Amino acid sequence: MIVWLGAANRNPVKFPEPDTLLPHQMPNPHMAFGFGIHTCVAALLERLEARTVIPLFWRETRLDPMTTPPDQPSHQGILFGVDCLPVRIRSVHPVTHHP
């Protein structure tokens, strides 16, 4: 999985707190799906999926890092981050099996 937040909503003219993750920020004039003739054909479907799946995922699961991230991020071209951060995905509501 790659999470790339390096440039998302970082324009301080458009976003007053560019270093703070504000998922419910309104208005949110992002360009995630392009615009005009360059609009993503599947943008409506992707927004519907995101509104449905992401809240369910965060409500039902927890990501537990299995290691400590390094103090200094790696730098690969325009990407900054960690090269590898193993996580364990666990259910908030463990399923118990009854015979």
C-alpha positions, 0 to 999 in steps of 0.5 A: 500500500502506498499512501502519498500525502506529500502534495495533497491539499498543501497550498496555503493560499487554498488550505489555511492549515496545510500541515494538518490532516482535515478529512472533513475540511469544507470547502475542499478545492482539491484536484484529486480527480483532475478537472475539465476535459481531464476529469477522471471518468471514474471519479463519481464511483471512486468518491462513492467507494471512498465514502462507503469503504474508508469509514467502515475500514477505520471503524472495524479495523486497527493498523498496528505498526510491527516496527518503529518507523525510522527517525529520518524519512527516505528520499526517492526522487519526489517521494519522502517516507519510509521504505517499509513499515510492516503493519498488522491489520486487526479487527476491532470486533474479533470473530469467534467461532462456535462449534 
